[in-house]
């Protein structure tokens, strides 16, 4: 049975907070998360490796929420200097860093016997190493500030279950989960919480480009509601993890799915 989701309005859960969101350009989970954070009252610094789409996203959100609340800086999460510049700007602009959403990731499909070192390395460098670089940069600054903070990583249910042609992506997402748990134990000492969301199937334009219609239909059929998630439905859970409603949660991986992981 298909159910139509109802968009939940903002309730000011993050008023006065500042947030950084990676891979925030466009209509995917990152863009939806940026919008939801703004709707909940946070000021947001957007980043993405695609400068043109990033500026389009920034301009649209600035028109809606005000230019003072939305900034953007292109950032390739595989480049340590660009990651450092992103988090330096967050502190320079707002004087604090409360929330970081590590959404950047890269997928693809290739059977292991045909997968090249380059394919493997590229997916791991963006999806895992990029999350590591941004988490490290955020934790260094949050620890020094001594005012706590929240980091939310984007994992995937594929980190728990197998799917043909996804060895590199599944390995990277499983590692993001492990990184989240270990970072959470370390960060708890200085009041920072680190959690992750693990979506099953959230529809966005990029997914359509890299996935066959047959596979999308197969994956959608496995969902209990008979549909894929809207990106903002995943963003809702990210907002929950970023808010005080999850104050006792750290090192947790929340499955955003209508099926068993």
MARROMI-623850 format. One line per 8 residues: number of its first residue (from 1); for each residue x, y, z of N, C-alpha, C. Coordinates in nm, 4 decimals. Layout:
% residues N
NUM) X:Y:Z:X:Y:Z:X:Y:Z | ...;
This chain:
% residues 261
1) 0.0838:-0.1204:0.0000:0.0000:0.0000:0.0000:0.0874:0.1255:0.0000 | 0.0647:0.2141:-0.0935:0.1419:0.3364:-0.1029:0.0820:0.4442:-0.0141 | 0.1649:0.5109:0.0622:0.1191:0.6213:0.1466:0.1899:0.7486:0.1031 | 0.1157:0.8583:0.1030:0.1739:0.9868:0.0667:0.2253:1.0557:0.1921 | 0.3537:1.0919:0.1952:0.4083:1.1555:0.3143:0.3568:1.2976:0.3313 | 0.3466:1.3408:0.4539:0.3012:1.4760:0.4857:0.4204:1.5566:0.5354 | 0.4454:1.6678:0.4711:0.5588:1.7522:0.5074:0.5317:1.8189:0.6416 | 0.6243:1.8027:0.7333:0.6077:1.8579:0.8683:0.6709:1.9965:0.8740;
9) 0.5976:2.0994:0.9173:0.6554:2.2342:0.9239:0.7599:2.2445:1.0342 | 0.8448:2.3457:1.0247:0.9473:2.3681:1.1251:0.8893:2.4113:1.2586 | 0.9609:2.3774:1.3651:0.9178:2.4119:1.5005:1.0252:2.4869:1.5790 | 1.1239:2.5412:1.5083:1.2269:2.6182:1.5758:1.3193:2.5350:1.6622 | 1.3367:2.4080:1.6277:1.4172:2.3181:1.7108:1.5644:2.3576:1.7157 | 1.6116:2.4298:1.6124:1.7544:2.4602:1.6017:1.7795:2.6110:1.5970 | 1.6891:2.6855:1.6532:1.7031:2.8309:1.6514:1.8317:2.8736:1.7215 | 1.9084:2.9603:1.6547:2.0321:3.0093:1.7127:2.1524:2.9209:1.6873;
17) 2.1329:2.8073:1.6213:2.2437:2.7160:1.5923:2.3049:2.7486:1.4560 | 2.4278:2.7020:1.4361:2.4940:2.7143:1.3066:2.5266:2.5752:1.2560 | 2.5181:2.5566:1.1250:2.5362:2.4230:1.0673:2.6166:2.4283:0.9389 | 2.6927:2.3219:0.9148:2.7620:2.2999:0.7885:2.7045:2.1729:0.7266 | 2.6713:2.1779:0.5980:2.6181:2.0611:0.5270:2.7005:2.0395:0.4013 | 2.7604:1.9219:0.3881:2.8362:1.8911:0.2668:2.7454:1.8280:0.1620 | 2.7874:1.8376:0.0361:2.7087:1.7865:-0.0776:2.5655:1.8370:-0.0698 | 2.5530:1.9694:-0.0538:2.4223:2.0295:-0.0265:2.3557:2.0896:-0.1487;
25) 2.4214:2.0844:-0.2648:2.3616:2.1416:-0.3851:2.2582:2.0472:-0.4445 | 2.1572:2.1050:-0.5080:2.0617:2.0219:-0.5802:1.9460:1.9741:-0.4955 | 1.8818:1.8664:-0.5448:1.7554:1.8214:-0.4881:1.7681:1.6918:-0.4080 | 1.8885:1.6553:-0.3668:1.9072:1.5317:-0.2914:1.8940:1.5513:-0.1421 | 1.9484:1.4569:-0.0657:1.9377:1.4606:0.0799:2.0077:1.5831:0.1372 | 2.1231:1.6211:0.0806:2.1946:1.7370:0.1318:2.1166:1.8655:0.1176 | 2.0593:1.8872:-0.0005:1.9784:2.0060:-0.0217:1.8546:2.0081:0.0661 | 1.7909:1.8922:0.0794:1.6725:1.8826:0.1655:1.7090:1.9081:0.3110;
33) 1.8256:1.8603:0.3532:1.8700:1.8818:0.4906:1.8976:2.0289:0.5166 | 1.9627:2.0951:0.4219:1.9882:2.2383:0.4378:1.8576:2.3147:0.4563 | 1.7585:2.2830:0.3756:1.6286:2.3494:0.3878:1.5640:2.3212:0.5228 | 1.5666:2.1961:0.5667:1.5043:2.1610:0.6936:1.5743:2.2290:0.8112 | 1.7076:2.2386:0.8044:1.7804:2.3078:0.9105:1.7405:2.4549:0.9161 | 1.7281:2.5161:0.8003:1.6848:2.6558:0.7953:1.5427:2.6707:0.8487 | 1.4550:2.5798:0.8124:1.3169:2.5848:0.8611:1.3099:2.5696:1.0121 | 1.4085:2.5011:1.0686:1.4120:2.4833:1.2140:1.4899:2.5947:1.2848;
41) 1.5354:2.6948:1.2095:1.5942:2.8128:1.2709:1.7440:2.8247:1.2654 | 1.8149:2.7257:1.2104:1.9611:2.7308:1.2068:2.0098:2.8201:1.0931 | 2.1296:2.8765:1.1093:2.2023:2.9396:0.9999:2.2878:2.8306:0.9359 | 2.2996:2.8317:0.8035:2.3602:2.7187:0.7340:2.4697:2.7626:0.6375 | 2.5809:2.6916:0.6426:2.6876:2.7047:0.5439:2.6837:2.5813:0.4554 | 2.6547:2.6015:0.3280:2.6436:2.4928:0.2319:2.7775:2.4686:0.1652 | 2.8048:2.3437:0.1314:2.9229:2.3149:0.0501:2.8891:2.2048:-0.0490 | 2.9647:2.2015:-0.1564:2.9485:2.0992:-0.2590:3.0672:2.1112:-0.3534;
49) 3.1001:2.0038:-0.4207:3.2091:2.0081:-0.5181:3.1666:2.0751:-0.6481 | 3.0361:2.0900:-0.6714:2.9834:2.1482:-0.7937:2.9481:2.2952:-0.7678 | 3.0380:2.3856:-0.8064:3.0244:2.5267:-0.7704:2.8978:2.5906:-0.8282 | 2.8651:2.5616:-0.9543:2.7487:2.6247:-1.0152:2.6198:2.5829:-0.9465 | 2.6027:2.4535:-0.9260:2.4805:2.4063:-0.8602:2.4746:2.4529:-0.7156 | 2.5901:2.4644:-0.6529:2.5941:2.5139:-0.5156:2.5454:2.6571:-0.5081 | 2.5909:2.7410:-0.5996:2.5479:2.8804:-0.5994:2.3992:2.8925:-0.6292 | 2.3489:2.8085:-0.7191:2.2048:2.8104:-0.7467:2.1243:2.7743:-0.6228;
57) 2.1724:2.6737:-0.5485:2.1044:2.6328:-0.4262:2.1109:2.7432:-0.3221 | 2.2292:2.8024:-0.3046:2.2452:2.9105:-0.2072:2.1515:3.0266:-0.2386 | 2.1482:3.0679:-0.3664:2.0664:3.1818:-0.4059:1.9183:3.1556:-0.3796 | 1.8738:3.0351:-0.4114:1.7325:3.0018:-0.3902:1.6970:3.0032:-0.2418 | 1.7824:2.9448:-0.1592:1.7554:2.9414:-0.0152:1.7695:3.0804:0.0463 | 1.8648:3.1607:-0.0031:1.8820:3.2967:0.0479:1.7605:3.3824:0.0163 | 1.7026:3.3635:-0.1014:1.5807:3.4377:-0.1364:1.4668:3.4034:-0.0417 | 1.4621:3.2788:0.0004:1.3518:3.2333:0.0843:1.3738:3.2610:0.2326;
65) 1.4990:3.2428:0.2788:1.5248:3.2525:0.4225:1.6093:3.3731:0.4630 | 1.6596:3.4467:0.3652:1.7409:3.5636:0.3943:1.8884:3.5362:0.3744 | 1.9573:3.6292:0.3084:2.0980:3.6095:0.2739:2.1863:3.5956:0.3963 | 2.1484:3.6576:0.5067:2.2314:3.6519:0.6271:2.2365:3.5121:0.6875 | 2.1382:3.4276:0.6550:2.1292:3.2951:0.7166:2.1872:3.1845:0.6293 | 2.2248:3.2172:0.5051:2.2719:3.1142:0.4124:2.4017:3.1590:0.3466 | 2.5039:3.0765:0.3578:2.6310:3.1008:0.2884:2.6724:2.9732:0.2186 | 2.7712:2.9833:0.1301:2.8160:2.8658:0.0566:2.9638:2.8782:0.0236;
73) 3.0299:2.7624:0.0193:3.1696:2.7566:-0.0219:3.1923:2.6230:-0.0914 | 3.2386:2.6262:-0.2174:3.2701:2.4990:-0.2835:3.3756:2.4231:-0.2050 | 3.3579:2.2920:-0.1958:3.4522:2.2095:-0.1211:3.4542:2.0692:-0.1779 | 3.5720:2.0243:-0.2153:3.5954:1.8860:-0.2542:3.6453:1.8139:-0.1295 | 3.5668:1.7201:-0.0781:3.6018:1.6571:0.0493:3.7226:1.5647:0.0382 | 3.7725:1.5433:-0.0833:3.8968:1.4671:-0.0980:4.0198:1.5558:-0.0845 | 3.9998:1.6864:-0.0707:4.1088:1.7834:-0.0611:4.1124:1.8403:0.0805 | 4.2142:1.8066:0.1563:4.2232:1.8484:0.2960:4.2250:2.0002:0.3112;
81) 4.2909:2.0709:0.2190:4.2967:2.2165:0.2311:4.1590:2.2790:0.2110 | 4.0791:2.2231:0.1215:3.9441:2.2755:0.0997:3.8539:2.2445:0.2190 | 3.8703:2.1275:0.2784:3.7939:2.0939:0.3986:3.8279:2.1914:0.5108 | 3.9562:2.2187:0.5301:3.9969:2.3130:0.6336:3.9393:2.4514:0.6099 | 3.9407:2.4968:0.4849:3.8864:2.6285:0.4525:3.7372:2.6364:0.4813 | 3.6656:2.5275:0.4563:3.5212:2.5247:0.4820:3.4924:2.5450:0.6305 | 3.5609:2.4717:0.7149:3.5323:2.4817:0.8577:3.5889:2.6095:0.9193 | 3.6959:2.6627:0.8604:3.7448:2.7936:0.9043:3.6408:2.9007:0.8748;
89) 3.5791:2.8937:0.7556:3.4769:2.9919:0.7188:3.3570:2.9833:0.8126 | 3.3188:2.8623:0.8489:3.2056:2.8458:0.9403:3.2315:2.9189:1.0713 | 3.3512:2.9049:1.1246:3.3835:2.9719:1.2502:3.3988:3.1221:1.2318 | 3.4584:3.1637:1.1210:3.4761:3.3063:1.0964:3.3417:3.3757:1.0781 | 3.2514:3.3091:1.0094:3.1215:3.3710:0.9787:3.0309:3.3768:1.1011 | 3.0322:3.2713:1.1807:2.9366:3.2617:1.2906:3.0000:3.2645:1.4290 | 3.1314:3.2438:1.4348:3.1971:3.2431:1.5643:3.1755:3.1152:1.6427 | 3.1071:3.0185:1.5816:3.0799:2.8920:1.6484:3.0416:2.7873:1.5439;
97) 3.0441:2.6633:1.5861:3.0071:2.5514:1.4989:2.9269:2.4524:1.5828 | 2.7968:2.4430:1.5537:2.7083:2.3594:1.6355:2.6746:2.2251:1.5710 | 2.6536:2.2256:1.4390:2.6029:2.1074:1.3692:2.6821:2.0863:1.2414 | 2.7216:1.9627:1.2170:2.7867:1.9262:1.0909:2.7138:1.8047:1.0335 | 2.6724:1.8144:0.9094:2.6087:1.7021:0.8406:2.7005:1.6592:0.7275 | 2.7609:1.5417:0.7431:2.8511:1.4872:0.6412:2.7705:1.4033:0.5434 | 2.7302:1.4677:0.4354:2.6422:1.4029:0.3385:2.7159:1.3588:0.2128 | 2.8371:1.4091:0.1914:2.9084:1.3793:0.0661:2.9362:1.2304:0.0515;
105) 2.9065:1.1777:-0.0654:2.9304:1.0368:-0.0930:2.9272:1.0129:-0.2429 | 2.9849:0.9038:-0.2834:2.9900:0.8694:-0.4253:2.9631:0.7217:-0.4425 | 2.8704:0.6888:-0.5322:2.8368:0.5498:-0.5588:2.8842:0.5063:-0.6959 | 2.8186:0.4063:-0.7483:2.8538:0.3480:-0.8769:2.8246:0.1994:-0.8741 | 2.8234:0.1382:-0.9891:2.7953:-0.0046:-0.9981:2.9031:-0.0731:-1.0799 | 2.9648:-0.1763:-1.0211:3.0666:-0.2543:-1.0911:3.0859:-0.3851:-1.0172 | 3.0828:-0.4949:-1.0906:3.1134:-0.6234:-1.0280:3.2588:-0.6239:-0.9834 | 3.2847:-0.6917:-0.8730:3.4175:-0.6899:-0.8138:3.5255:-0.7386:-0.9106;
113) 3.4944:-0.8415:-0.9902:3.5957:-0.8962:-1.0809:3.6325:-0.7990:-1.1919 | 3.5476:-0.7002:-1.2156:3.5744:-0.6014:-1.3194:3.6119:-0.4650:-1.2623 | 3.6010:-0.4488:-1.1312:3.6262:-0.3199:-1.0683:3.7753:-0.2862:-1.0721 | 3.8058:-0.1628:-1.1099:3.9443:-0.1182:-1.1136:3.9844:-0.0577:-0.9800 | 4.1145:-0.0481:-0.9569:4.1636:0.0197:-0.8375:4.1135:0.1636:-0.8343 | 4.1080:0.2275:-0.9490:4.0635:0.3664:-0.9560:3.9176:0.3794:-0.9116 | 3.8313:0.2878:-0.9587:3.6909:0.2917:-0.9173:3.6787:0.2727:-0.7660 | 3.7488:0.1737:-0.7142:3.7455:0.1466:-0.5701:3.7948:0.2677:-0.4914;
121) 3.9105:0.3200:-0.5295:3.9719:0.4295:-0.4548:3.8865:0.5559:-0.4580 | 3.8242:0.5845:-0.5719:3.7449:0.7068:-0.5848:3.6237:0.7041:-0.4923 | 3.5532:0.5905:-0.4896:3.4364:0.5789:-0.4030:3.4773:0.5862:-0.2556 | 3.5837:0.5170:-0.2194:3.6297:0.5188:-0.0807:3.6803:0.6563:-0.0410 | 3.7474:0.7271:-0.1320:3.8041:0.8564:-0.0962:3.6962:0.9604:-0.0689 | 3.5905:0.9606:-0.1499:3.4815:1.0555:-0.1271:3.3953:1.0125:-0.0086 | 3.3496:0.8889:-0.0117:3.2465:0.8439:0.0820:3.3001:0.8207:0.2224 | 3.4132:0.7545:0.2334:3.4716:0.7267:0.3652:3.5744:0.8312:0.4059;
129) 3.6765:0.8498:0.3243:3.7820:0.9427:0.3621:3.7303:1.0854:0.3737 | 3.6354:1.1239:0.2868:3.5768:1.2567:0.2963:3.5034:1.2763:0.4274 | 3.4291:1.1749:0.4694:3.3597:1.1816:0.5985:3.4606:1.1902:0.7122 | 3.5687:1.1133:0.7026:3.6753:1.1203:0.8028:3.7355:1.2599:0.8097 | 3.7702:1.3183:0.6938:3.8335:1.4501:0.6933:3.7426:1.5560:0.7560 | 3.6151:1.5533:0.7189:3.5222:1.6535:0.7715:3.4935:1.6310:0.9195 | 3.4814:1.5053:0.9596:3.4597:1.4760:1.1010:3.5796:1.5213:1.1831 | 3.6980:1.4925:1.1357:3.8192:1.5340:1.2063:3.8264:1.6863:1.2181;
137) 3.7996:1.7568:1.1075:3.8045:1.9025:1.1089:3.7022:1.9602:1.2066 | 3.5823:1.9032:1.2059:3.4778:1.9520:1.2961:3.5130:1.9247:1.4414 | 3.5592:1.8032:1.4706:3.5898:1.7681:1.6087:3.7042:1.8519:1.6646 | 3.8038:1.8799:1.5833:3.9140:1.9645:1.6300:3.8631:2.1009:1.6744 | 3.7743:2.1589:1.5971:3.7232:2.2907:1.6284:3.6230:2.2865:1.7433 | 3.5392:2.1851:1.7464:3.4426:2.1726:1.8555:3.5135:2.1471:1.9882 | 3.6161:2.0652:1.9857:3.6917:2.0365:2.1077:3.7578:2.1623:2.1605 | 3.8172:2.2399:2.0703:3.8847:2.3626:2.1113:3.7864:2.4650:2.1669;
145) 3.6666:2.4703:2.1077:3.5665:2.5675:2.1528:3.5073:2.5296:2.2875 | 3.4986:2.4005:2.3142:3.4467:2.3550:2.4430:3.2987:2.3785:2.4653 | 3.2232:2.3962:2.3566:3.0798:2.4241:2.3706:2.9926:2.3139:2.3130 | 3.0491:2.1948:2.2942:2.9714:2.0822:2.2447:2.9474:2.0898:2.0959 | 2.8513:2.0145:2.0497:2.8172:2.0124:1.9087:2.7620:1.8768:1.8678 | 2.7178:1.8692:1.7436:2.6577:1.7470:1.6906:2.7103:1.7224:1.5499 | 2.7468:1.5993:1.5215:2.7840:1.5578:1.3867:2.6907:1.4457:1.3442 | 2.6372:1.4578:1.2248:2.5504:1.3532:1.1692:2.6098:1.3086:1.0354;
153) 2.6440:1.1816:1.0259:2.6980:1.1256:0.9030:2.5889:1.0550:0.8239 | 2.6050:1.0533:0.6918:2.5095:0.9828:0.6066:2.5691:0.8485:0.5671 | 2.5147:0.7417:0.6212:2.5575:0.6061:0.5867:2.4568:0.5487:0.4868 | 2.4288:0.4207:0.4948:2.3321:0.3571:0.4043:2.3028:0.2172:0.4557 | 2.1814:0.1703:0.4321:2.1507:0.0327:0.4717:2.2362:-0.0681:0.3964 | 2.2960:-0.0246:0.2850:2.3816:-0.1164:0.2104:2.5089:-0.1489:0.2881 | 2.5374:-0.0709:0.3914:2.6476:-0.1044:0.4804:2.6176:-0.2244:0.5688 | 2.4903:-0.2628:0.5756:2.4480:-0.3797:0.6534:2.4181:-0.5006:0.5653;
161) 2.3697:-0.4758:0.4447:2.3275:-0.5878:0.3627:2.3986:-0.5861:0.2285 | 2.3962:-0.6994:0.1613:2.4702:-0.7141:0.0359:2.3858:-0.6723:-0.0839 | 2.4550:-0.6199:-0.1851:2.3903:-0.5907:-0.3124:2.4945:-0.6058:-0.4231 | 2.4608:-0.6798:-0.5240:2.5523:-0.7053:-0.6348:2.6011:-0.5740:-0.6973 | 2.7301:-0.5690:-0.7255:2.7874:-0.4537:-0.7924:2.8181:-0.3360:-0.7028 | 2.8007:-0.3541:-0.5704:2.8157:-0.2419:-0.4781:2.9238:-0.2649:-0.3731 | 3.0230:-0.3462:-0.4030:3.1244:-0.3791:-0.3020:3.1959:-0.2557:-0.2505 | 3.2339:-0.1641:-0.3400:3.3063:-0.0449:-0.2965:3.2191:0.0474:-0.2123;
169) 3.0962:0.0715:-0.2577:3.0049:0.1608:-0.1866:2.9621:0.1006:-0.0533 | 2.9310:-0.0294:-0.0526:2.8907:-0.0960:0.0712:3.0045:-0.0955:0.1724 | 3.1260:-0.1217:0.1263:3.2403:-0.1194:0.2166:3.2606:0.0194:0.2752 | 3.2453:0.1218:0.1918:3.2629:0.2589:0.2392:3.1564:0.2964:0.3420 | 3.0319:0.2599:0.3156:2.9239:0.2968:0.4074:2.9316:0.2176:0.5379 | 2.9719:0.0911:0.5320:2.9920:0.0150:0.6553:3.1032:0.0782:0.7377 | 3.2063:0.1251:0.6706:3.3165:0.1915:0.7407:3.2725:0.3246:0.8003 | 3.1830:0.3972:0.7326:3.1291:0.5215:0.7892:3.0567:0.4928:0.9209;
177) 2.9852:0.3808:0.9253:2.9182:0.3425:1.0501:3.0199:0.3181:1.1612 | 3.1259:0.2441:1.1294:3.2288:0.2161:1.2298:3.2991:0.3439:1.2731 | 3.3283:0.4309:1.1778:3.3882:0.5601:1.2089:3.2985:0.6397:1.3027 | 3.1699:0.6389:1.2755:3.0736:0.7113:1.3589:3.0782:0.6628:1.5030 | 3.0772:0.5312:1.5214:3.0761:0.4753:1.6572:3.2049:0.5078:1.7327 | 3.3195:0.4950:1.6662:3.4473:0.5221:1.7333:3.4620:0.6709:1.7639 | 3.4264:0.7561:1.6672:3.4353:0.9002:1.6894:3.3443:0.9434:1.8042 | 3.2283:0.8802:1.8151:3.1338:0.9163:1.9214:3.1924:0.8918:2.0593;
185) 3.2624:0.7801:2.0770:3.3219:0.7501:2.2071:3.4292:0.8516:2.2434 | 3.5080:0.8926:2.1453:3.6110:0.9921:2.1714:3.5506:1.1296:2.1983 | 3.4522:1.1681:2.1178:3.3948:1.3023:2.1264:3.3080:1.3220:2.2500 | 3.2585:1.2138:2.3068:3.1750:1.2250:2.4274:3.2507:1.2929:2.5405 | 3.3819:1.2788:2.5402:3.4631:1.3387:2.6460:3.4557:1.4902:2.6470 | 3.4262:1.5506:2.5321:3.4133:1.6962:2.5284:3.2753:1.7404:2.4785 | 3.1758:1.6577:2.5054:3.0371:1.6982:2.4878:2.9852:1.7047:2.3463 | 3.0502:1.6337:2.2551:3.0049:1.6313:2.1161:2.9405:1.4967:2.0871;
193) 2.8254:1.4986:2.0239:2.7567:1.3755:1.9850:2.7798:1.3479:1.8373 | 2.7999:1.2200:1.8030:2.8220:1.1785:1.6646:2.7302:1.0603:1.6342 | 2.6395:1.0788:1.5398:2.5469:0.9735:1.4998:2.5410:0.9669:1.3477 | 2.4638:0.8727:1.2960:2.4498:0.8602:1.1510:2.3087:0.8169:1.1155 | 2.2665:0.8553:0.9965:2.1435:0.8018:0.9386:2.1833:0.6976:0.8347 | 2.0951:0.6028:0.8126:2.1224:0.4951:0.7180:1.9995:0.4753:0.6300 | 1.9870:0.5555:0.5225:1.8682:0.5451:0.4365:1.8702:0.4177:0.3530 | 1.7511:0.3737:0.3156:1.7432:0.2615:0.2222:1.7324:0.3134:0.0799;
201) 1.6245:0.3816:0.0462:1.6044:0.4280:-0.0909:1.5391:0.5652:-0.0887 | 1.6194:0.6692:-0.1104:1.5681:0.8060:-0.1199:1.5893:0.8534:-0.2624 | 1.4834:0.8968:-0.3255:1.4913:0.9320:-0.4670:1.5448:1.0738:-0.4866 | 1.6376:1.0884:-0.5806:1.6891:1.2181:-0.6203:1.7445:1.2056:-0.7616 | 1.7639:1.3170:-0.8309:1.8023:1.3112:-0.9727:1.9297:1.2313:-0.9996 | 2.0304:1.2417:-0.9127:2.1551:1.1702:-0.9378:2.1340:1.0189:-0.9343 | 2.0482:0.9726:-0.8450:2.0224:0.8292:-0.8351:1.9631:0.7763:-0.9645 | 1.8771:0.8544:-1.0249:1.8153:0.8134:-1.1509:1.9214:0.7969:-1.2596;
209) 2.0243:0.8819:-1.2557:2.1282:0.8790:-1.3589:2.2180:0.7566:-1.3465 | 2.2398:0.7087:-1.2235:2.3382:0.6013:-1.2037:2.2738:0.4658:-1.1763 | 2.1407:0.4583:-1.1782:2.0706:0.3345:-1.1474:1.9730:0.3016:-1.2588 | 1.9640:0.1774:-1.2970:1.8726:0.1382:-1.4037:1.7282:0.1413:-1.3535 | 1.6329:0.1651:-1.4440:1.4922:0.1625:-1.4040:1.4515:0.0275:-1.3440 | 1.5088:-0.0792:-1.3951:1.4761:-0.2128:-1.3446:1.5197:-0.2292:-1.1993 | 1.6412:-0.1812:-1.1666:1.6896:-0.1924:-1.0293:1.6094:-0.1022:-0.9360 | 1.5760:0.0182:-0.9804:1.4947:0.1077:-0.8975:1.3591:0.0452:-0.8674;
217) 1.2995:-0.0181:-0.9677:1.1705:-0.0840:-0.9468:1.1842:-0.1991:-0.8482 | 1.2934:-0.2737:-0.8593:1.3164:-0.3857:-0.7685:1.3350:-0.3373:-0.6248 | 1.4131:-0.2338:-0.6084:1.4380:-0.1806:-0.4737:1.3110:-0.1197:-0.4139 | 1.2360:-0.0487:-0.4964:1.1122:0.0134:-0.4486:1.0129:-0.0925:-0.4035 | 1.0070:-0.2031:-0.4748:0.9131:-0.3107:-0.4407:0.9412:-0.3716:-0.3041 | 1.0660:-0.3597:-0.2574:1.1024:-0.4153:-0.1269:1.0578:-0.3273:-0.0103 | 1.0241:-0.2034:-0.0404:0.9841:-0.1110:0.0664:0.8407:-0.1398:0.1100 | 0.8189:-0.1372:0.2405:0.6875:-0.1724:0.2945:0.5773:-0.0797:0.2450;
225) 0.6111:0.0474:0.2224:0.5107:0.1433:0.1773:0.4927:0.1433:0.0258 | 0.5739:0.0624:-0.0426:0.5626:0.0553:-0.1877:0.6120:0.1790:-0.2591 | 0.6966:0.2558:-0.1945:0.7520:0.3769:-0.2551:0.8894:0.4045:-0.1960 | 0.9644:0.4897:-0.2628:1.0919:0.5358:-0.2104:1.0684:0.6522:-0.1143 | 1.1700:0.6834:-0.0352:1.1608:0.7981:0.0550:1.1853:0.9267:-0.0219 | 1.1172:1.0329:0.0188:1.1526:1.1662:-0.0285:1.2783:1.2098:0.0465 | 1.3684:1.2845:-0.0174:1.4889:1.3285:0.0525:1.4603:1.4008:0.1838 | 1.3506:1.4762:0.1889:1.3210:1.5492:0.3125:1.2787:1.4555:0.4266;
233) 1.2358:1.3347:0.3934:1.2036:1.2401:0.5000:1.3304:1.1926:0.5702 | 1.4386:1.1795:0.4951:1.5677:1.1492:0.5571:1.6166:1.2706:0.6344 | 1.5984:1.3887:0.5758:1.6395:1.5125:0.6424:1.5690:1.5304:0.7763 | 1.4445:1.4868:0.7852:1.3724:1.4964:0.9127:1.4455:1.4222:1.0242 | 1.4991:1.3054:0.9926:1.5698:1.2259:1.0925:1.7038:1.2911:1.1263 | 1.7675:1.3506:1.0275:1.8916:1.4247:1.0529:1.8646:1.5408:1.1476 | 1.7547:1.6125:1.1257:1.7172:1.7213:1.2168:1.6956:1.6689:1.3581 | 1.6290:1.5560:1.3701:1.6094:1.4950:1.5023:1.7433:1.4693:1.5705;
241) 1.8376:1.4117:1.4981:1.9681:1.3819:1.5559:2.0464:1.5087:1.5882 | 2.0212:1.6156:1.5146:2.0896:1.7426:1.5398:2.0275:1.8203:1.6554 | 1.9073:1.7830:1.6936:1.8332:1.8598:1.7935:1.8492:1.8031:1.9342 | 1.7965:1.8774:2.0283:1.7997:1.8336:2.1677:1.7115:1.7142:2.1954 | 1.6244:1.6781:2.1030:1.5395:1.5611:2.1235:1.6198:1.4314:2.1260 | 1.7426:1.4341:2.0755:1.8266:1.3135:2.0745:1.9472:1.3301:2.1676 | 1.9299:1.4059:2.2745:2.0421:1.4462:2.3595:2.1180:1.3294:2.4235 | 2.0544:1.2130:2.4374:2.1224:1.0996:2.5004:2.1781:1.0018:2.3974;
249) 2.1656:1.0361:2.2704:2.2080:0.9448:2.1644:2.3438:0.9841:2.1091 | 2.4363:0.8900:2.1075:2.5622:0.9086:2.0366:2.6171:0.7728:1.9961 | 2.6869:0.7689:1.8835:2.7376:0.6433:1.8306:2.6299:0.5551:1.7711 | 2.5136:0.6118:1.7438:2.4009:0.5335:1.6926:2.3864:0.5498:1.5411 | 2.3378:0.4441:1.4760:2.3079:0.4457:1.3333:2.1577:0.4244:1.3176 | 2.0849:0.5266:1.2750:1.9403:0.5146:1.2610:1.9030:0.4780:1.1181 | 1.8390:0.3666:1.1008:1.7935:0.3229:0.9710:1.6696:0.4041:0.9318 | 1.6783:0.4746:0.8200:1.5639:0.5495:0.7676:1.5086:0.4668:0.6527;
257) 1.4222:0.3743:0.6883:1.3831:0.2708:0.5944:1.2453:0.2169:0.6292 | 1.1743:0.1674:0.5282:1.0477:0.0994:0.5546:1.0631:-0.0498:0.5296 | 1.1842:-0.0989:0.5503:1.2102:-0.2422:0.5364:1.3164:-0.2815:0.6376 | 1.3307:-0.4125:0.6601:1.4362:-0.4586:0.7501:1.5722:-0.4325:0.6889 | 1.6655:-0.3830:0.7710:1.8004:-0.3553:0.7225:1.8715:-0.4848:0.6880;
